[in-house]
Amino acid sequence: SDSRNAAIAAAAAWFDGGAMLTDLRRRVALRTQSQDPGCAAELARYLTEEIGPGVESLGFRWTLWDNPVAGAPPLLFAERSEDPALPTVLIYGHGDVVAGHDSQWTAGRSPWEVSEAGGRWYGRGTADNKGQHTINIAALGRVLATRGRLGFNAKLLLEMGEEVGSPGLRRICEARTTSLRADVLIASDGPRLRSDRPTIFLGSRGAFNFDLGVDLRDGAHHSGNWGGLLANPGIVLANAIASMVDARGRILVAGLLPPPIPVSVRRALADIEPGEPEGPAIDANWGEPGLTPAERVFGWNALEVLAFRTGNPDHPVNAIPPRAHAHVQLRFVAGCDWRTFIPAMRTHLDLRGFAKVEVRQGDSEPMAATRLDPDHPWVHWVAASIAATTGARPAILPNLGGSLPNDCFADVLGLPTIWVPHSYPACSQHAPDEHLLVHVAREGLTIMTGLFWDLGEPGSAPARERAVRSA
């Protein structure tokens, strides 16, 4: 419609005038490193000085929720209610970032100042996640500026601990289900499939970290005197790992494999080609045989050795080390229960003579896997809205290859979950020189403005979910 086009054009003009960059500069300047205990006040400041006043100017009422986990940062909840009969969207984001690694940024850049170069905005949090939720909040503002109202009810939940495992988020969702009730979650995090292709994903792979250890004796022993007499823990552990995953990355533990890929998921992945021109080349013969690259990363499980240590790698000596250790991760898709993984591995190793290999769950909290069916009405609705704005059908990923706390929304709150990412795979997220592509951010703003515009059109959104919710 003319009004929809006017709202999108106004959003693009607002972006081109520098308003988006101004908002992002202020937010990146707040050093919200959730891994640093000394940043607790800064985490709260982000909510009370940036997000709260920002959404209040859009007609939201907001409050801080104390975190049920002792010492964990608060969360911000904001709500704009127009009519109980209208659809309600829940929007999520996180304002915390990983460590800045200040000295490692190139060209004299600082992670706490947004700098522009080559069509990129550099700064910690530009891609993960300050830039992304800034786009979504701005899109709400652009719809209000054109229409005078949203035409739907909006709720915002912003946490400050996602980079340390989202402590308290699940408990908050369990305790405040009434406040968080909605028809759909629409949020932004993670990367697009590629920088040039708008993307939606419907969940995320789970993440389960665990440690494998072999501890055979108290000290090291000379390899000349004892070589051939003493079991080498590095060799034992290497062979134990080789029994679990073969030389081309195929998982060999039956209890770590997912169920067959559903037909609707295979169909959604048929036109998906992972990878990014600036990223590494994909290894064609890696992983589960018979799967496409898209199916391997979005539809299957992956077992990854993240670290392996025996002896002293920096200063090796002629001695048989007493112990070996590996830190391993399983990325897994919906249909797998992480609680079964340790017993499955214990049984597998014992049956193959590796009783001395200890298996222990890692310190990081496991993330559950989630996936909305690609044939769900909300998926078709959001894809159609994005296509109307961009002129192209978006890539539809049944789940992200990485992990997000989506289970809080999908499982606890029972919401259809739609993620519209505004970053891309080579954004250097979590690394020095993290950046947001300016053209992707601009397109993201127009996409979200069009999506929120459509959500406010009478009778536009899928009605079935609202009927279920009000039943």
N, C-alpha and C positions, 0 to 999 in steps of 0.2 A: 504494500500500500504506500501511498505518498507519505503518510505520517511515519510509517516504519522507515522508509528511505530517508526521511528528514532527520529522524533520531540518529540513524547510523552516520549520516553525513555530519551531523553536529558533533557526534562522538569523535569522528576522525579529525574534525577541525579543532576540537578541544585538545586532542592529543598533539596535533601539529603545532598548536600554540605554546606548547611547553608545560601545560598544567600537570600532565602525568609525570613528567620528569621531575618537576618541583616536589610533588608528593613523595616520589620514590627517593629523592635525595635526603629528605628529612628522615625517612624511615630507615634507610641504610646507615645513616649516621649514628643511630642508636645501636650500641654494641651488644646485641642480645645473644650472647654466646651461652647457650644453656648448659654446655659442658663445664663452664667455669663458675664455681660457687660464688665468686666475687661479683657476678653479674646479676644477682637476684633483683636488685633495685631497678636495674635497667630493663629487665624482663617485664616488671610491673609497669614501668614508665611507658613502655611501648603501647600497652593497653590503655592506660589512663590519659596519656597525653596525645597519642596519635589516633588509634582506632576508635576509642570511645567518642571523642569529640567529632571525629570525621563522620561516623555513622549517625550521631545525634543531629548533625546538620541535615541529614537526609530523612529525619522524622522517626528515627529509631529510639527506643528506650533501651538503655544498656546498664549492665551491672557486672561486677566481678564475682565470680564463683571461687571460693576457696578450694584448693586442691585437697581431695581426701587423703592423698599421700603426704605424709609429714615432710616438710622441706621442699616440696615440689611447687612450681610456680602456679599462680592463679590462672583461671580461664576467663575470657570475656564472653558474655552472652548478650546479644542484642536482638530486638524484635520490633518490626513495624507491622501492625495489624490494621488491615483496611476493612475486612468483612469476613466473618467466620465461614461464609458460604464459598469464598474464593479459594483456589488452590494455595497451598503453603509450600515454600521451598526452604530447605535448610542449606546454608552455605558454610563451608568449613575452610579454615586456613590455619597456618602456624606462623608466628612472628619470630620464633627463635632461629638461630643460625648455628652452623658449626664454627670452630675456631677460625680466626681470620688469616692465620699464617702470614702476618703482615710483611715479613722480610722477603717472602718468596714471590711476590707479585712483580710482573715485568714492567718495564718502561716507567718506573718510578710511581706506579699506581699504589693507592691505599685501598684496602678492602672497605674502608668506612667512608669513602667519598666516591660518588658515582662519577666516572669519567667516560667520555664519549670518544670512540675511535672506530673507524671502519664499519659503521652501521651497528655497533655494539654499545651497550651500556654495561660497563664493568663495575662490580661492587659485590660485597658479600651479601647474599640474600636477594640479589636482583632476580635470579632464576628460582631460588629455593628459600623462602616462598613469598617474600615480601612483594616482589614484582607481580606475582600471579594473583594474590588476593587484592592487591591494589587495583589491578585491572578490573576484577569482579565488582569491587565496591564502587569504582568509578562508573562502571556500566549501569549500576542501579541509579546513580546520580544523573546519568545522561537520559535515562528513560523518564525519570521524574522531571527533568528540566523541559522535556518535550511534551509529555502527556499530563503532567501535573499530579499524577498518581502512578503507582506501579501497576495496579489492576490485579495484584495478588498479594499474599502475605509473605513476608520474608523474615527469616531468622538467621542469625550469624553466630557461629561458635568458633572462637579463635583461641588456640592454645599456645603455650610458650615452652613446650617440652618435647616436641616431636623428634628432635634430633637426639634425644636421650631415651627414646622408646615410648613417648607419650604417657608418662606416669599419671595415673588417675583418670585418664580419659574414659576408659571403659567403665570405671566405677561411677563417674559423673553421668554417663549415658544410662547406666542402670538405675541410678537414683533419681534422675530428672527426666524420665521418659515423657511425662506430660508436657513439660516446658519445651522439649525438643520435638514434639509430635509434628510431623510434616507429611507431605505427599511424596516428596522426592528429595534426595540430596544432589545438589549440583555444586561441584567444587573443582579446584584447579591445583594440581601439583604434578611433579614428574615431567617427563618430556613428551612431545609429540613423537610420532613414528619417525618423521623426518621434518626438517625445518620448513620444507615447502608443502607439507600436507597437513591441513587441519585434522585433528584426531580426537576421538573420544575413547576412553577406556572405562570398563564397567566393574572393575575390582582390581585385585592385585594378587600376585603370587605371595605365598607365605614365606617366612624365613625362619629357619631353625638352625642355630649354631651349636656345635658340640665339640668336645675335645677328645682326642684319642691319645692315650699315653701308654708307654711301656717303661716300667721302672724295675730293673733286674738286680741291681746291687748298689752298694753305697758309693763306690768310687770308680774312677777309670783305671784301666790296667794295660800295661805295655803290649802293643800289638805284636811285637816280635816274640815275646815270651808266652803270650796267651792267645794269639791269633790262631783260630782253628779249634780252640778249646772252650772259649766263652761265647755264648750267644750274643750277637750284636743287636741292641735294641733298635737301631736305625734300620737295619735290614728286616727285622721282624715287623716293624711298623710299616715299612714300605710295602712289604708283601701283604700285610693285612689290608692296607688301603687298596692294593691292586686286586684283592679279592672282592672289594666292594664296588670298584669302578674300573673299567678296563682302560687300555692305553689310548682309546679314542673317545673317552668320556661317557661311555655307556654304563648306566647304573646296573649293577649285578645283584643287588639285594632286593628280593621280591617285595619286601615290606616297605621299600622306599619308592616304589613305582606308583604312578597315578592310575586311576581308572581310565578306560578308553576315552579318547577325545570325543565329546558329543558332536553329533552331526551339525547342530547349529553353530558350534564353535569352529569346526572345520570350514563351514561355509563362510563365516565371517573372516577367516584368515586367508581365504583363497587368493585375495588380491593384495595381501600384505607382504611387503618386502622390507625386512629390518635392515638397519645400517644407515650410515651417514657419510657423505663424501669425506668429511674431516676425521672420521672415526677409523678404527682398525679394520682390516679386511676380515670378512667372516670366513672361518675355516669350514669348507664344504663337507668334510668327512668327519666332523666332530659331533658327538652326542648320539641320541637314539637313531638307529638306522630306519630308513623309510619315512622319515618326517621331513617336511619342508623347514627351512630356517625359521619361518614364523611359528610353525607348530612347536619347534624345539624350545623357543624362548617364551612363547605365550600359552602353549598348551601342554607342556610336559615339565617334568622335574629335572633339576640340574644339581649334581653333587660337586662341590668345589673345594679343593684344598686351598685355604687362604694363607696358611703359614705352616712350615715344617722345620723342626729344629732338633738336631742331635749333636753332641759334642760342642765345640766352639767354632762356628762357621767363620768368624773373623780371624781367629788365630788357631787353626787346627794343629793338633799334636799327634804323635804316633802312639795313640792309646785308644782302646776300645771304650767308648763312652758308656756310662751306667744307665742312661735313660734316653728316651726320645719322646717327642711331643708333636702333635699336629692339631691345628685349629681348622675345623672343617665346617662347611655350611651346606644345608640343603635348601634350595629354592623350590617350593612346591605349589601345585595348583589346587583349585577347589576339588573336594572329594577325598582329600588326605587329612588325617588327624595327627598332628605332631606328637600327641601323647603316645602313639604306637611306635615311634621311630626308634627310641632307645631299646625297648625289648626286641624289636626286629633285628637290630644290629647286633645285640648281645647273642641272640640265638645263631645268627649267621656266622659270627666270629668263632663261637664255641664249637660249632659243627665242623669248622675248618682248622681246628687246632690252634686258634689264637686266644686261648683262655687268659693269657697274660696281658692281653691288650685291654686296657680300661677304657670304657666309654662313659663320658659324663656330659650332661647338658651344660651348655655355655652359660655365661653370666647374663648375657642380654636376653630380654624377655622375648619368647617366640611370638611371631606375628602370624595370625591365622590367614588362610587363603580365602578369597571371596571372588565371586563371579556372578554378575547378573546375566541372564540369558540374552544373547544378542537379538532374539526375536521379541523381547519385551516391548510393550507399546511405548514406554518412555524412550527407549533407544531409537525407535523409528521417528518419534516426534522430534527429539533433539537433532538427529541427523538431518531431518528435513529442514529444520530451522537454519542449521549451519550451511546447508546447500543453498538455501534461499539467499543467504548473505554473501557467500563466497563464489557461488556458481559452480561448486564442485562438491561431490559427495565426500564426506570425511572418511578417513580410515577408522574402522570400528574394531578396537581390540577388546576381546572378551575380558582380559585382565592385563594389567601392567606386568612387565617382566620383573620389576622390583617389588618392594613391599611398602605398604601404607597401612595406617590403622583403620582400614575400611570396614573391618569386622565390627567395630563399634557401631557403625551406622547400618550395615547390612544385617548383622545378626542380632545385635542388642535392640536397635530401634526398628528393625524390620523394614528398612527403606529401600526402594530401588535406588541404586547409586550410579550417578553419571559424572565422570571426571572429564573436564575439557582443559587439557594442558596448554600452557602458553610458553613453554620452554622447548628445548630440542636436545638430542642426545649428546652433542659436543659442547655443552654449555659450561663445562668445567665446574659443575656443581660439586661442592665439598672440597674443591681444590683451589690453588691460586688462580687468579684471573677468571673467576666465575663471572658470567655475563648473560645478559638478555639481548636477543636479537631485536633491534628496533622494529623491523618490518613485521616480525611475529607478534610483538607486543601490540603494535597498532592493529594488526588483523585480529588479534585476540580481543581487543576492546570492541571492535565492530561486531565480532561474533557474539560476544556476551550481551552487547546492547540489543542486537537482533533477537537473541534467545529470550532475554527478559521482556522485550517488547511483546514477543509472541505469547509468552506465558500470561501476560496481562490482557490478551484479547479474549473476550467472552467465549467460553466453550472451546477454546483452542486446545488446552492441555488434556491429556488422557483422563477420562472421567472415571474409569474403573477404580483407580487407586483411591480417589476421593470417596467413592462409595464404600470401599473396604474400610477406610479409615473411620468414617462416620458411623459404621455399623455397630 
